[in-house]
Amino acid sequence: IAYGASLAGGGFDFHKFAKQPHTIVRFLSWIFSIVVFSCITAEGFVNKSHSPDAHCVFNQNDSACHYAVGIGVIAFLACFFFLLLDAYMPLMSNAKERKYAVMADLGFSVVWTFLWFVCFCLLTSQWSRTIDVRGIPKDAARSAIAFSFFSIATWVRRTVTTAHTPYPPTYAPSAYTPTTYSPYPSSAPDDFQQPPFTPSTITTTQPQGEYQPPNY
């Protein structure tokens, strides 16, 4: 479990962290975002018909290119931030902090799943309307579309994983319930009563009578 309370207070193991599925999905989302915005920033704007102005290769719709670049850059930064948060999570001992981290991750994943879906639909629609593709780096445009789709898959996976992560319990001090004991008896039972101390009485076996002197 990524944010479970069982990790609280533990140490950071890089090899174990790198092999976890949620870390791999996060890293793939990070790579896909780089591909999308780098393809568009590097080859997404071209000058056609010797025009001094460069326009977006997706049907000359500059808004489509700017949208894809913005989504990709923010996703790149967010993935880097959440990777650091995932690495720091085993060191968190506060249950509320872990809960807020899970909620932030889930909320961002849901929003960016939707935004990547919009980006994929927008780029696909504009590319299908692009008639004149002369001088356009078609591989870069298709790569941006493909990795936008791959990004949807990784962010959906991240959303499902985070949604099924149980929140760590928040411990509250329980009300103290005193244990009820039977009252101590005011007097001990009769079996345990001891007779009061009386001095021992010295008894003699010599009968009482007149004094008889000893015989010599």
N, CA, C and O of each residue as an XYZ file, in Angstrom:
864
protein
N       0.849     -1.184      0.000
C       0.000      0.000      0.000
C       0.888      1.239      0.000
O       1.836      1.347      0.778
N       0.556      2.174     -0.898
C       1.425      3.335     -1.016
C       1.344      4.252      0.172
O       2.368      4.750      0.640
N       0.101      4.496      0.692
C      -0.060      5.488      1.752
C      -0.598      4.878      3.028
O      -1.183      5.584      3.849
N      -0.418      3.613      3.206
C      -0.934      2.957      4.391
C      -0.219      3.383      5.641
O       0.925      3.837      5.612
N      -0.911      3.227      6.728
C      -0.329      3.608      8.005
C       0.806      2.686      8.406
O       1.628      3.042      9.252
N       0.862      1.482      7.798
C       1.929      0.554      8.154
C       3.293      1.054      7.730
O       4.312      0.571      8.224
N       3.327      2.028      6.809
C       4.600      2.571      6.365
C       5.110      3.684      7.258
O       6.259      4.108      7.140
N       4.261      4.153      8.144
C       4.633      5.310      8.956
C       5.827      4.980      9.822
O       5.874      3.937     10.473
N       6.788      5.882      9.820
C       7.955      5.714     10.650
C       9.006      4.790     10.071
O      10.034      4.562     10.708
N       8.779      4.247      8.872
C       9.749      3.342      8.280
C      10.844      4.097      7.558
O      10.823      5.326      7.477
N      11.799      3.351      7.034
C      12.888      3.937      6.295
C      12.612      3.904      4.802
O      11.656      3.269      4.357
N      13.440      4.582      4.034
C      13.268      4.659      2.585
C      14.190      3.650      1.916
O      15.407      3.678      2.096
N      13.585      2.763      1.144
C      14.322      1.756      0.387
C      14.149      2.079     -1.087
O      13.061      1.904     -1.636
N      15.217      2.551     -1.736
C      15.105      3.009     -3.126
C      14.753      1.864     -4.065
O      13.908      2.029     -4.945
N      15.379      0.717     -3.896
C      15.121     -0.408     -4.794
C      13.677     -0.887     -4.682
O      13.032     -1.176     -5.689
N      13.183     -0.968     -3.470
C      11.787     -1.354     -3.276
C      10.846     -0.299     -3.819
O       9.816     -0.627     -4.409
N      11.190      0.975     -3.625
C      10.364      2.071     -4.114
C      10.313      2.077     -5.645
O       9.252      2.301     -6.229
N      11.451      1.831     -6.295
C      11.500      1.870     -7.755
C      10.739      0.718     -8.398
O      10.290      0.840     -9.537
N      10.587     -0.394     -7.689
C       9.915     -1.558     -8.243
C       8.416     -1.567     -7.978
O       7.706     -2.440     -8.478
N       7.934     -0.625     -7.213
C       6.504     -0.601     -6.911
C       5.705     -0.197     -8.150
O       6.145      0.673     -8.902
N       4.534     -0.811     -8.380
C       3.741     -0.500     -9.590
C       3.351      0.966     -9.689
O       3.397      1.544    -10.775
N       2.965      1.578     -8.570
C       2.536      2.974     -8.650
C       3.700      3.891     -9.008
O       3.494      4.937     -9.624
N       4.916      3.514     -8.633
C       6.082      4.311     -9.014
C       6.352      4.188    -10.513
O       6.684      5.174    -11.171
N       6.210      2.979    -11.047
C       6.428      2.760    -12.482
C       5.398      3.531    -13.298
O       5.739      4.153    -14.304
N       4.134      3.494    -12.865
C       3.088      4.226    -13.579
C       3.350      5.723    -13.523
O       3.159      6.429    -14.514
N       3.782      6.203    -12.376
C       4.085      7.622    -12.239
C       5.242      8.015    -13.167
O       5.203      9.068    -13.804
N       6.257      7.173    -13.235
C       7.405      7.471    -14.090
C       7.001      7.460    -15.563
O       7.468      8.296    -16.337
N       6.134      6.521    -15.960
C       5.662      6.497    -17.344
C       4.861      7.751    -17.672
O       5.002      8.311    -18.759
N       4.029      8.191    -16.748
C       3.284      9.434    -16.974
C       4.229     10.615    -17.152
O       3.982     11.512    -17.959
N       5.303     10.599    -16.392
C       6.304     11.664    -16.493
C       6.973     11.653    -17.867
O       7.158     12.705    -18.479
N       7.339     10.452    -18.356
C       7.987     10.330    -19.661
C       7.027     10.723    -20.783
O       7.417     11.435    -21.709
N       5.786     10.271    -20.709
C       4.816     10.581    -21.761
C       4.565     12.079    -21.862
O       4.427     12.613    -22.963
N       4.506     12.750    -20.736
C       4.296     14.201    -20.783
C       5.471     14.904    -21.451
O       5.289     15.882    -22.177
N       6.681     14.397    -21.201
C       7.853     14.988    -21.858
C       7.765     14.834    -23.368
O       8.065     15.767    -24.112
N       7.350     13.647    -23.819
C       7.259     13.392    -25.262
C       6.249     14.328    -25.906
O       6.501     14.872    -26.981
N       5.109     14.519    -25.257
C       4.055     15.338    -25.860
C       4.508     16.783    -26.021
O       4.451     17.334    -27.121
N       4.960     17.402    -24.925
C       5.279     18.831    -25.063
C       6.586     19.062    -25.803
O       6.760     20.126    -26.396
N       7.517     18.103    -25.792
C       8.757     18.290    -26.544
C       8.516     18.144    -28.042
O       9.130     18.862    -28.830
N       7.640     17.237    -28.452
C       7.329     17.089    -29.878
C       6.684     18.351    -30.435
O       6.977     18.767    -31.557
N       5.814     18.948    -29.652
C       5.111     20.134    -30.143
C       6.005     21.363    -30.088
O       6.011     22.161    -31.025
N       6.760     21.529    -29.009
C       7.624     22.710    -28.926
C       8.762     22.658    -29.953
O       9.209     23.695    -30.441
N       9.224     21.450    -30.277
C      10.341     21.329    -31.217
C       9.881     21.370    -32.674
O      10.515     22.019    -33.507
N       8.773     20.675    -32.984
C       8.350     20.565    -34.381
C       6.865     20.809    -34.575
O       6.316     20.466    -35.621
N       6.219     21.383    -33.605
C       4.785     21.586    -33.718
C       4.383     22.871    -34.404
O       3.213     23.048    -34.742
N       5.317     23.762    -34.614
C       5.039     25.033    -35.299
C       5.928     25.128    -36.530
O       7.146     24.979    -36.437
N       5.318     25.375    -37.676
C       6.060     25.451    -38.936
C       5.603     26.686    -39.715
O       4.504     27.201    -39.515
N       6.480     27.139    -40.605
C       6.167     28.234    -41.521
C       5.770     27.626    -42.858
O       6.558     26.913    -43.479
N       4.563     27.904    -43.295
C       4.077     27.374    -44.565
C       3.906     28.501    -45.570
O       3.524     29.619    -45.228
N       4.199     28.173    -46.807
C       4.059     29.126    -47.923
C       4.884     30.374    -47.666
O       4.460     31.493    -47.957
N       6.080     30.159    -47.110
C       7.004     31.268    -46.848
C       6.381     32.361    -45.988
O       6.707     33.540    -46.124
N       5.488     31.952    -45.111
C       4.861     32.909    -44.213
C       5.826     33.234    -43.076
O       6.489     32.335    -42.559
N       5.916     34.499    -42.679
C       6.837     34.842    -41.596
C       6.387     34.322    -40.233
O       7.186     34.253    -39.299
N       5.143     33.965    -40.118
C       4.601     33.492    -38.850
C       4.522     31.974    -38.847
O       4.121     31.351    -39.830
N       4.912     31.397    -37.726
C       4.829     29.941    -37.575
C       3.473     29.588    -36.981
O       3.001     30.240    -36.049
N       2.864     28.567    -37.521
C       1.556     28.135    -37.061
C       1.617     26.672    -36.627
O       2.524     25.929    -37.001
N       0.650     26.292    -35.847
C       0.586     24.929    -35.327
C       0.322     23.957    -36.470
O      -0.441     24.261    -37.386
N       0.943     22.808    -36.415
C       0.784     21.800    -37.462
C      -0.600     21.165    -37.416
O      -1.015     20.536    -38.390
N      -1.309     21.311    -36.332
C      -2.644     20.736    -36.215
C      -3.669     21.723    -36.751
O      -4.283     22.481    -35.999
N      -3.837     21.696    -38.043
C      -4.808     22.535    -38.746
C      -4.579     24.017    -38.475
O      -5.517     24.814    -38.484
N      -3.337     24.370    -38.237
C      -2.939     25.752    -37.955
C      -3.719     26.338    -36.762
O      -3.947     27.545    -36.679
N      -4.105     25.469    -35.873
C      -4.825     25.884    -34.669
C      -3.806     26.019    -33.540
O      -3.443     25.039    -32.889
N      -3.354     27.251    -33.326
C      -2.336     27.466    -32.303
C      -2.842     27.121    -30.901
O      -2.054     26.732    -30.038
N      -4.123     27.258    -30.673
C      -4.670     26.940    -29.350
C      -4.484     25.462    -29.019
O      -4.243     25.107    -27.865
N      -4.596     24.608    -30.022
C      -4.414     23.171    -29.787
C      -2.991     22.867    -29.341
O      -2.780     22.081    -28.418
N      -2.020     23.486    -29.993
C      -0.616     23.259    -29.620
C      -0.317     23.825    -28.238
O       0.347     23.179    -27.427
N      -0.805     25.023    -27.972
C      -0.552     25.630    -26.666
C      -1.211     24.823    -25.539
O      -0.648     24.676    -24.454
N      -2.395     24.312    -25.814
C      -3.086     23.508    -24.800
C      -2.284     22.244    -24.485
O      -2.080     21.906    -23.319
N      -1.833     21.550    -25.530
C      -1.074     20.310    -25.323
C       0.241     20.578    -24.592
O       0.644     19.801    -23.727
N       0.902     21.671    -24.941
C       2.159     22.009    -24.266
C       1.905     22.333    -22.798
O       2.646     21.885    -21.924
N       0.864     23.108    -22.529
C       0.563     23.461    -21.144
C       0.217     22.249    -20.292
O       0.688     22.120    -19.162
N      -0.611     21.358    -20.838
C      -0.977     20.146    -20.108
C       0.253     19.274    -19.856
O       0.423     18.715    -18.772
N       1.101     19.168    -20.869
C       2.290     18.331    -20.721
C       3.284     18.880    -19.711
O       3.847     18.123    -18.921
N       3.506     20.191    -19.729
C       4.465     20.780    -18.790
C       3.980     20.657    -17.356
O       4.748     20.297    -16.464
N       2.709     20.955    -17.134
C       2.177     20.856    -15.774
C       2.195     19.398    -15.297
O       2.505     19.129    -14.137
N       1.864     18.462    -16.189
C       1.914     17.047    -15.814
C       3.336     16.618    -15.490
O       3.555     15.828    -14.572
N       4.298     17.133    -16.236
C       5.710     16.828    -15.967
C       6.118     17.298    -14.579
O       6.745     16.550    -13.829
N       5.770     18.519    -14.236
C       6.115     19.052    -12.917
C       5.360     18.320    -11.805
O       5.922     18.040    -10.747
N       4.086     18.013    -12.052
C       3.290     17.330    -11.030
C       3.812     15.918    -10.780
O       3.870     15.477     -9.632
N       4.189     15.213    -11.828
C       4.721     13.864    -11.652
C       6.009     13.892    -10.838
O       6.228     13.037     -9.981
N       6.846     14.862    -11.106
C       8.086     14.985    -10.338
C       7.788     15.265     -8.864
O       8.431     14.702     -7.977
N       6.815     16.135     -8.610
C       6.451     16.455     -7.236
C       5.870     15.236     -6.517
O       6.228     14.959     -5.373
N       4.982     14.517     -7.183
C       4.356     13.366     -6.540
C       5.331     12.198     -6.382
O       5.173     11.380     -5.476
N       6.324     12.115     -7.244
C       7.361     11.105     -7.030
C       8.130     11.392     -5.744
O       8.428     10.479     -4.974
N       8.446     12.654     -5.518
C       9.103     13.019     -4.265
C       8.189     12.762     -3.071
O       8.645     12.326     -2.014
N       6.907     13.030     -3.244
C       5.957     12.785     -2.161
C       5.837     11.290     -1.857
O       5.738     10.897     -0.695
N       5.845     10.468     -2.894
C       5.797      9.023     -2.688
C       7.038      8.528     -1.955
O       6.962      7.624     -1.122
N       8.173      9.125     -2.272
C       9.403      8.719     -1.594
C       9.410      9.154     -0.134
O       9.974      8.474      0.722
N       8.783     10.282      0.140
C       8.750     10.792      1.511
C       7.663     10.130      2.352
O       7.697     10.209      3.580
N       6.708      9.485      1.709
C       5.567      8.925      2.418
C       5.948      7.937      3.519
O       5.344      7.987      4.590
N       6.922      7.037      3.313
C       7.257      6.121      4.413
C       7.782      6.819      5.655
O       7.778      6.233      6.737
N       8.233      8.056      5.522
C       8.775      8.782      6.663
C       7.712      9.595      7.391
O       7.983     10.164      8.448
N       6.500      9.654      6.834
C       5.426     10.408      7.465
C       4.861      9.617      8.630
O       4.506      8.447      8.485
N       4.780     10.253      9.772
C       4.196      9.613     10.940
C       2.837     10.205     11.305
O       2.131      9.672     12.161
N       2.474     11.311     10.652
C       1.208     11.964     10.945
C       0.130     11.405     10.022
O       0.266     11.471      8.800
N      -0.931     10.860     10.590
C      -1.995     10.241      9.800
C      -2.729     11.268      8.940
O      -3.109     10.961      7.811
N      -2.933     12.476      9.451
C      -3.645     13.500      8.678
C      -2.835     13.937      7.467
O      -3.407     14.184      6.405
N      -1.521     14.039      7.601
C      -0.685     14.422      6.466
C      -0.759     13.367      5.373
O      -0.838     13.709      4.193
N      -0.734     12.103      5.739
C      -0.837     11.051      4.742
C      -2.197     11.064      4.057
O      -2.299     10.818      2.855
N      -3.237     11.353      4.828
C      -4.579     11.425      4.245
C      -4.669     12.569      3.244
O      -5.221     12.394      2.158
N      -4.138     13.731      3.588
C      -4.168     14.871      2.660
C      -3.346     14.578      1.407
O      -3.712     15.010      0.314
N      -2.249     13.855      1.553
C      -1.435     13.501      0.390
C      -2.206     12.589     -0.554
O      -2.143     12.759     -1.771
N      -2.931     11.626     -0.002
C      -3.741     10.727     -0.822
C      -4.848     11.495     -1.535
O      -5.109     11.266     -2.716
N      -5.495     12.404     -0.815
C      -6.581     13.180     -1.415
C      -6.065     14.090     -2.530
O      -6.714     14.227     -3.567
N      -4.906     14.710     -2.324
C      -4.333     15.572     -3.359
C      -3.946     14.765     -4.594
O      -4.180     15.197     -5.722
N      -3.360     13.605     -4.380
C      -2.984     12.744     -5.497
C      -4.211     12.291     -6.271
O      -4.220     12.320     -7.501
N      -5.242     11.875     -5.555
C      -6.459     11.406     -6.215
C      -7.132     12.527     -7.005
O      -7.537     12.329     -8.151
N      -7.249     13.701     -6.388
C      -7.893     14.812     -7.082
C      -7.150     15.237     -8.336
O      -7.764     15.477     -9.376
N      -5.823     15.331     -8.239
C      -5.042     15.737     -9.409
C      -5.111     14.672    -10.500
O      -5.194     15.004    -11.682
N      -5.078     13.408    -10.117
C      -5.129     12.333    -11.112
C      -6.448     12.346    -11.875
O      -6.470     12.137    -13.088
N      -7.546     12.592    -11.166
C      -8.850     12.645    -11.830
C      -8.907     13.802    -12.821
O      -9.356     13.637    -13.955
N      -8.450     14.968    -12.388
C      -8.495     16.149    -13.263
C      -7.614     15.957    -14.486
O      -8.014     16.287    -15.603
N      -6.415     15.424    -14.280
C      -5.496     15.300    -15.423
C      -5.864     14.144    -16.337
O      -5.484     14.146    -17.508
N      -6.584     13.172    -15.838
C      -7.134     12.152    -16.735
C      -8.112     12.783    -17.720
O      -8.090     12.488    -18.915
N      -8.959     13.645    -17.205
C      -9.932     14.337    -18.065
C      -9.231     15.282    -19.043
O      -9.583     15.327    -20.221
N      -8.239     16.039    -18.558
C      -7.560     16.998    -19.434
C      -6.768     16.304    -20.530
O      -6.703     16.798    -21.656
N      -6.167     15.165    -20.214
C      -5.455     14.413    -21.264
C      -6.444     13.851    -22.287
O      -6.132     13.773    -23.476
N      -7.617     13.466    -21.834
C      -8.644     12.997    -22.769
C      -9.062     14.119    -23.721
O      -9.205     13.910    -24.925
N      -9.254     15.307    -23.156
C      -9.591     16.460    -24.002
C      -8.453     16.756    -24.974
O      -8.696     17.059    -26.142
N      -7.218     16.669    -24.498
C      -6.063     16.925    -25.367
C      -6.010     15.927    -26.507
O      -5.775     16.309    -27.653
N      -6.221     14.662    -26.212
C      -6.195     13.633    -27.260
C      -7.285     13.882    -28.294
O      -7.038     13.812    -29.498
N      -8.483     14.169    -27.821
C      -9.586     14.423    -28.753
C      -9.325     15.660    -29.596
O      -9.614     15.669    -30.792
N      -8.783     16.700    -28.986
C      -8.517     17.947    -29.706
C      -7.448     17.757    -30.777
O      -7.628     18.180    -31.919
N      -6.339     17.123    -30.411
C      -5.269     16.920    -31.393
C      -5.711     15.990    -32.510
O      -5.376     16.212    -33.674
N      -6.455     14.957    -32.169
C      -6.927     14.028    -33.199
C      -7.887     14.719    -34.161
O      -7.810     14.529    -35.374
N      -8.785     15.516    -33.609
C      -9.753     16.220    -34.445
C      -9.061     17.217    -35.378
O      -9.376     17.290    -36.565
N      -8.122     17.976    -34.831
C      -7.441     18.983    -35.649
C      -6.512     18.337    -36.680
O      -6.343     18.864    -37.779
N      -5.924     17.222    -36.335
C      -5.043     16.555    -37.297
C      -5.845     15.950    -38.448
O      -5.391     15.944    -39.592
N      -7.033     15.446    -38.142
C      -7.871     14.888    -39.206
C      -8.362     15.977    -40.159
O      -8.706     15.685    -41.304
N      -8.396     17.217    -39.704
C      -8.818     18.330    -40.559
C      -7.660     18.995    -41.284
O      -7.868     19.893    -42.101
N      -6.460     18.565    -40.994
C      -5.292     19.139    -41.658
C      -5.174     18.524    -43.046
O      -4.899     17.332    -43.182
N      -5.384     19.340    -44.077
C      -5.378     18.837    -45.457
C      -3.981     18.908    -46.052
O      -3.471     17.912    -46.564
N      -3.380     20.040    -45.992
C      -2.055     20.223    -46.563
C      -1.006     19.859    -45.509
O      -0.794     20.593    -44.544
N      -0.358     18.713    -45.714
C       0.642     18.245    -44.755
C       2.061     18.371    -45.308
O       3.002     17.793    -44.764
N       2.203     19.124    -46.383
C       3.535     19.309    -46.945
C       4.395     20.170    -46.005
O       3.981     21.236    -45.550
N       5.572     19.679    -45.743
C       6.473     20.396    -44.848
C       6.152     20.236    -43.375
O       6.763     20.887    -42.528
N       5.211     19.386    -43.072
C       4.835     19.165    -41.677
C       5.517     17.889    -41.178
O       5.421     16.852    -41.834
N       6.192     17.941    -40.052
C       6.770     16.715    -39.475
C       5.663     15.805    -38.944
O       5.239     15.906    -37.793
N       5.214     14.917    -39.824
C       4.056     14.082    -39.468
C       4.361     13.156    -38.290
O       3.477     12.874    -37.481
N       5.596     12.683    -38.188
C       5.930     11.769    -37.085
C       5.788     12.446    -35.730
O       5.310     11.839    -34.772
N       6.204     13.699    -35.656
C       6.090     14.432    -34.396
C       4.627     14.649    -34.030
O       4.259     14.515    -32.862
N       3.786     14.982    -35.010
C       2.369     15.197    -34.747
C       1.696     13.906    -34.297
O       0.903     13.908    -33.356
N       2.012     12.815    -34.967
C       1.412     11.534    -34.588
C       1.922     11.055    -33.228
O       1.182     10.435    -32.465
N       3.174     11.343    -32.937
C       3.708     10.964    -31.623
C       3.003     11.721    -30.507
O       2.699     11.155    -29.457
N       2.744     13.005    -30.740
C       2.035     13.791    -29.734
C       0.640     13.231    -29.486
O       0.180     13.177    -28.346
N      -0.035     12.812    -30.565
C      -1.364     12.234    -30.410
C      -1.295     10.896    -29.677
O      -2.082     10.633    -28.768
N      -0.343     10.054    -30.083
C      -0.241      8.724    -29.485
C       0.082      8.793    -27.996
O      -0.526      8.086    -27.192
N       1.036      9.642    -27.631
C       1.423      9.705    -26.224
C       0.410     10.467    -25.379
O       0.398     10.332    -24.156
N      -0.432     11.258    -26.016
C      -1.570     11.823    -25.286
C      -2.540     10.718    -24.881
O      -3.089     10.722    -23.779
N      -2.735      9.780    -25.791
C      -3.591      8.637    -25.480
C      -2.963      7.754    -24.406
O      -3.650      7.298    -23.493
N      -1.661      7.514    -24.516
C      -0.978      6.714    -23.489
C      -1.046      7.386    -22.111
O      -1.125      6.721    -21.078
N      -1.014      8.706    -22.131
C      -1.099      9.437    -20.865
C      -2.450      9.230    -20.193
O      -2.541      9.161    -18.968
N      -3.503      9.131    -21.009
C      -4.818      8.859    -20.427
C      -4.794      7.537    -19.673
O      -5.317      7.435    -18.563
N      -4.183      6.529    -20.284
C      -4.145      5.207    -19.661
C      -3.375      5.228    -18.348
O      -3.810      4.634    -17.361
N      -2.227      5.912    -18.332
C      -1.428      5.934    -17.106
C      -2.102      6.727    -15.996
O      -2.028      6.336    -14.831
N      -2.752      7.825    -16.333
C      -3.430      8.613    -15.305
C      -4.696      7.927    -14.810
O      -5.066      8.081    -13.646
N      -5.364      7.173    -15.678
C      -6.499      6.362    -15.220
C      -6.013      5.296    -14.248
O      -6.624      5.059    -13.206
N      -4.911      4.663    -14.605
C      -4.349      3.653    -13.710
C      -3.964      4.251    -12.369
O      -4.182      3.646    -11.319
N      -3.392      5.440    -12.414
C      -3.010      6.094    -11.175
C      -4.239      6.473    -10.357
O      -4.214      6.375     -9.131
N      -5.309      6.903    -11.013
C      -6.530      7.264    -10.307
C      -7.143      6.058     -9.610
O      -7.559      6.140     -8.454
N      -7.195      4.928    -10.330
C      -7.784      3.713     -9.748
C      -6.949      3.235     -8.565
O      -7.492      2.850     -7.530
N      -5.627      3.262     -8.723
C      -4.756      2.803     -7.640
C      -4.919      3.666     -6.397
O      -5.011      3.151     -5.283
N      -4.954      4.976     -6.590
C      -5.084      5.873     -5.454
C      -6.454      5.782     -4.816
O      -6.582      5.887     -3.596
N      -7.497      5.585     -5.645
C      -8.852      5.492     -5.103
C      -9.033      4.257     -4.232
O      -9.840      4.268     -3.303
N      -8.292      3.195     -4.520
C      -8.402      1.965     -3.739
C      -7.390      1.903     -2.608
O      -7.264      0.878     -1.938
N      -6.670      2.995     -2.393
C      -5.738      3.037     -1.274
C      -6.486      3.471     -0.036
O      -7.026      4.577     -0.014
N      -6.541      2.645      1.002
C      -7.279      3.044      2.198
C      -6.587      4.178      2.912
O      -5.361      4.227      3.009
N      -7.399      5.085      3.406
C      -6.836      6.180      4.172
C      -6.253      5.642      5.470
O      -6.835      4.744      6.079
N      -5.139      6.161      5.896
C      -4.593      5.717      7.176
C      -5.489      6.153      8.307
O      -6.033      7.256      8.276
N      -5.650      5.320      9.289
C      -6.565      5.669     10.382
C      -6.065      6.844     11.189
O      -4.866      7.001     11.421
N      -6.998      7.658     11.607
C      -6.673      8.762     12.493
C      -6.992      8.336     13.909
O      -8.148      8.079     14.247
N      -5.989      8.263     14.716
C      -6.155      7.769     16.062
C      -6.563      8.909     16.986
O      -5.935      9.968     16.998
N      -7.616      8.682     17.757
C      -8.092      9.666     18.737
C      -8.071      9.009     20.095
O      -8.336      7.813     20.217
N      -7.760      9.774     21.107
C      -7.721      9.172     22.441
C      -9.101      8.706     22.860
O     -10.064      9.470     22.805
N      -9.196      7.485     23.270
C     -10.471      6.917     23.682
C     -10.789      7.338     25.117
O      -9.905      7.623     25.924
N     -12.095      7.362     25.395
C     -12.523      7.752     26.741
C     -12.082      6.689     27.738
O     -12.196      5.491     27.481
N     -11.585      7.138     28.860
C     -11.090      6.209     29.870
C     -12.263      5.636     30.655
O     -13.066      6.370     31.231
N     -12.340      4.351     30.663
C     -13.393      3.672     31.408
C     -12.772      2.972     32.587
O     -12.079      1.970     32.413
N     -13.001      3.475     33.789
C     -12.364      2.844     34.944
C     -12.912      1.458     35.177
O     -14.096      1.195     34.964
N     -12.054      0.590     35.610
C     -12.456     -0.774     35.917
C     -13.165     -0.798     37.265
O     -12.689     -0.226     38.246
N     -14.309     -1.470     37.294
C     -15.101     -1.517     38.515
C     -14.652     -2.704     39.353
O     -14.691     -3.854     38.915
N     -14.242     -2.405     40.520
C     -13.834     -3.456     41.446
C     -14.851     -3.531     42.585
O     -15.490     -2.537     42.929
N     -14.989     -4.708     43.153
C     -15.881     -4.865     44.307
C     -15.275     -4.154     45.509
O     -14.061     -4.193     45.708
N     -16.105     -3.511     46.301
C     -15.561     -2.762     47.445
C     -14.899     -3.682     48.447
O     -15.311     -4.825     48.650
N     -13.881     -3.159     49.056
C     -13.160     -3.948     50.057
C     -14.036     -4.102     51.291
O     -14.577     -3.115     51.790
N     -14.181     -5.303     51.783
C     -15.086     -5.494     52.934
C     -14.610     -4.729     54.147
O     -13.418     -4.642     54.440
N     -15.602     -4.171     54.848
C     -15.258     -3.382     56.025
C     -14.689     -4.231     57.142
O     -13.882     -3.758     57.943
N     -15.100     -5.456     57.193
C     -14.574     -6.343     58.224
C     -14.278     -7.676     57.591
O     -14.971     -8.109     56.669
N     -13.250     -8.325     58.084
C     -12.856     -9.606     57.533
C     -13.840    -10.661     57.955
O     -14.498    -10.540     58.989
N     -13.940    -11.714     57.140
C     -14.843    -12.798     57.532
C     -14.432    -13.397     58.864
O     -13.320    -13.217     59.361
N     -15.401    -14.121     59.410
C     -15.142    -14.722     60.721
C     -14.024    -15.734     60.692
O     -13.330    -15.946     61.687
N     -13.850    -16.379     59.503
C     -12.814    -17.401     59.437
C     -11.439    -16.805     59.592
O     -10.503    -17.480     60.020
N     -11.310    -15.487     59.230
C      -9.994    -14.874     59.282
C      -9.773    -14.051     60.553
O      -8.726    -13.420     60.699
N     -10.738    -14.047     61.469
C     -10.554    -13.293     62.700
C      -9.660    -14.066     63.658
O      -9.840    -15.266     63.865
N      -8.739    -13.396     64.212
C      -7.828    -14.002     65.170
C      -8.206    -13.547     66.575
O      -8.625    -12.406     66.771
N      -8.059    -14.431     67.545
C      -8.387    -14.020     68.924
C      -7.397    -13.004     69.412
O      -6.239    -13.004     68.996
N      -7.842    -12.136     70.290
C      -6.910    -11.123     70.806
C      -5.777    -11.772     71.576
O      -5.892    -12.873     72.114
N      -4.688    -11.041     71.600
C      -3.495    -11.588     72.286
C      -3.731    -11.642     73.790
O      -4.112    -10.653     74.416
N      -3.493    -12.827     74.353
C      -3.619    -13.022     75.805
C      -2.356    -13.676     76.305
O      -1.848    -14.603     75.675
N      -1.847    -13.220     77.405
C      -0.617    -13.840     77.914
C      -0.865    -15.273     78.303
O      -1.923    -15.629     78.822
N       0.118    -16.073     78.046
C       0.003    -17.497     78.362
C      -0.077    -17.691     79.872
O       0.610    -17.008     80.631
N      -0.904    -18.608     80.292
C      -1.123    -18.874     81.720
C      -0.280    -20.065     82.134
O      -0.348    -21.129     81.518
N       0.519    -19.884     83.186
C       1.401    -20.943     83.672
C       0.607    -21.811     84.639
O       0.110    -21.364     85.673
N       0.522    -23.025     84.259
C      -0.212    -23.971     85.115
C       0.768    -24.900     85.799
O       1.825    -25.230     85.260
N       0.408    -25.297     86.952
C       1.232    -26.240     87.738
C       0.435    -27.485     88.035
O      -0.785    -27.450     88.194
N       1.138    -28.560     88.104
C       0.469    -29.844     88.377
C       0.507    -30.214     89.858
O      -0.126    -31.182     90.280
N       1.259    -29.429     90.648
C       1.356    -29.748     92.077
C       0.080    -29.321     92.775
O      -0.311    -28.157     92.690
N      -0.541    -30.197     93.428
C      -1.804    -29.843     94.094
C      -1.552    -28.855     95.206
O      -0.519    -28.856     95.875
N      -2.541    -28.023     95.364
C      -2.442    -27.014     96.410
C      -2.751    -27.644     97.780
O      -3.650    -28.482     97.867
N      -2.051    -27.275     98.824
C      -2.249    -27.795    100.184
C      -1.183    -27.250    101.131
O      -0.575    -26.210    100.876
N      -0.973    -27.965    102.213
C       0.017    -27.519    103.160
C       1.414    -27.720    102.636
O       1.681    -28.582    101.798
N       2.286    -26.907    103.150
C       3.684    -26.992    102.739
C       4.312    -28.219    103.336
O       4.208    -28.447    104.541
N       4.976    -29.031    102.500
C       5.657    -30.243    102.926
C       7.131    -30.058    102.668
O       7.563    -29.964    101.519
N       7.887    -30.008    103.711
C       9.338    -29.843    103.517
C       9.944    -31.073    102.861
O       9.384    -32.163    102.976
N      10.996    -30.936    102.223
C      11.637    -32.083    101.560
C      12.247    -33.015    102.595
O      12.638    -32.575    103.676
N      12.327    -34.283    102.273
C      12.940    -35.294    103.122
C      14.415    -35.401    102.811
O      14.803    -35.491    101.646
N      15.233    -35.391    103.834
C      16.671    -35.532    103.640
C      17.080    -36.935    103.988
O      18.259    -37.275    103.896
